[in-house]
Amino acid sequence: MAVFLATLSPLLVMFMCIVAGFVLKKSNILPADTEVVLSRLEKYLFLPAMNFASFSTYCTVSSLKANFSFIPYCLLSVFLAIIIATPLSKAFERNDDYKRNIYKYSLIYANSGFMGNAIAPAILGGSEHLYKYLLFALPITVTVYVWGVNLLTPPKYRSKNLIKNIFNAPIVGLLLGAVVGISGLGQHMPSFITTAVSYFQNCMGPVAMLLTGFVIGGYSFKSLLSNKKIYIVSLFRLILIPAVLATALYVAGASKYILSLLLIATATPLGLNTVVFPATYGSDTKLGASMAMISHTLCVITIPLMFMLLDMLVKG
């Protein structure tokens, strides 16, 4: 129960930010394109700053050697998630290929970016754990941009430029941070730069949750709650799939700490890309918004529950 309550506290903080974004949207205090502005701030400023700050501080040759083994475990989890999600997505949607891809993406990828990055240091107990989480989740980040986003993009708009897909702003921030960290240049950076980056980094989590609430607030509760399949998808996303992946990684020799990183990456809610990408191409965003609202609400209980079970079942 102590683990449950300790994990619940930061999630309630995040949930309050979601509620604030929801209220701001419903009250029409902010302009209609606020979600576009917030999402671009996240993608092009706050998330790259967070990646840069974490890797420039903690990424050294010794830390890479010590933690590089995280990456194969994450690759295995992505591979297994794809195997699980492919038949499940067909069961959830048989007729509409695009909606089936939305289900498939949601079952493969959780909100490991905005939500995962926000709660990792809070749950694990310090900013140094954020670096380890980002390193663990690197295969997720790369496969999302190389392959995952194409699931959410209509065929005629899909980019074939892998270099452009991979070297987006968050990845560039991460790579620059790694260069600074490994080279030791971080010790010589002017304080005004490190302070500014720290300010931007601290905005990432709250703004991401405000964005989530703002997107959800664009719809009526009744319409978002009416799709019964979303509850089943959320059950798979928040509990069943993470449990299967954790079991597989445990059998493969993963430590309790690696399993904790896995839960942050895979037991988080359905992400916002299922809203952002359909909106970009003029498709219906209701399915993605419904997934976001229901799963983000349920995760306040399911994430602490998953960590409590991990603490009970796995020693070390």
Disulfide bonds with the S-S distance in Angstrom:
none
